[in-house]
Amino acid sequence: MRMFLCNLMLIQIVKNMSEKSLWVTSLAIFLLAIATTQIYSVKAVATRNFTLYGAYPQGWGSTATNITSPGPTIVVEQGDTVNMTLTSHDSRPHQFWVIYTNGSSNPQSGDPLSPQFTGTVNYSFAATNTTGTYEYQCYIHGHPMYGYMKVVPTGTIPEFQPMIMLSLLVAGTIVAALAYKRKEKA
């Protein structure tokens, strides 16, 4: 509702501007959007939040009602902080483990390994800087409690960029006002 009211106010302001002012304002907003995109493309490490419910032998799910084997694919960027909310849906002990070392049957140094849990636990770790697809599983139960974590290059996952969205909204309103003014002249 607030966005609608702001848009109505913006339309009133734009209607009172000259055509030359509208073109200059449109160009400035377009350049601002481009500059903002360039600033955001060099971004810092992000924090990604995920929730997994585990049950043996069903697997993992992002909710208690969609537990499958394999579980949901987790997608993060290199070096991201990964916050996991892990819940044992069957009240059995579980332990979330990401296998960075192929063929390993036990956690290696650097492999994320949560504490054992029978309820809900929060667990954070840093994603590896090496892109690729890694298996995660319950260290206690192994398969069928597994899924995949994809580590993609930094800057791959689109982020919500409020300045760009605002710039596009304003630019769109100005273009609409220009079209309206031209229609009035004709």
Buried (B, 14 or more C-beta within 10 A) or exposed (E): EEEEEBBEEBBEEBEEBEEEEBEEBBEEBBEBBEEBEEEEEEEEBBEBEBBBBBBBEBBBBBEEEEBEBBBBEBBBBBBBBBBBEBBBBBEBBBBBBBBBEEEEEEBEEEBBBBEBBEEEBEBEBBBBEEBEEBBBBBBBBEEBBBBBBBBBEBEEBEEEBEBBEBBBBBBEBBEEBBEEBEEEEE
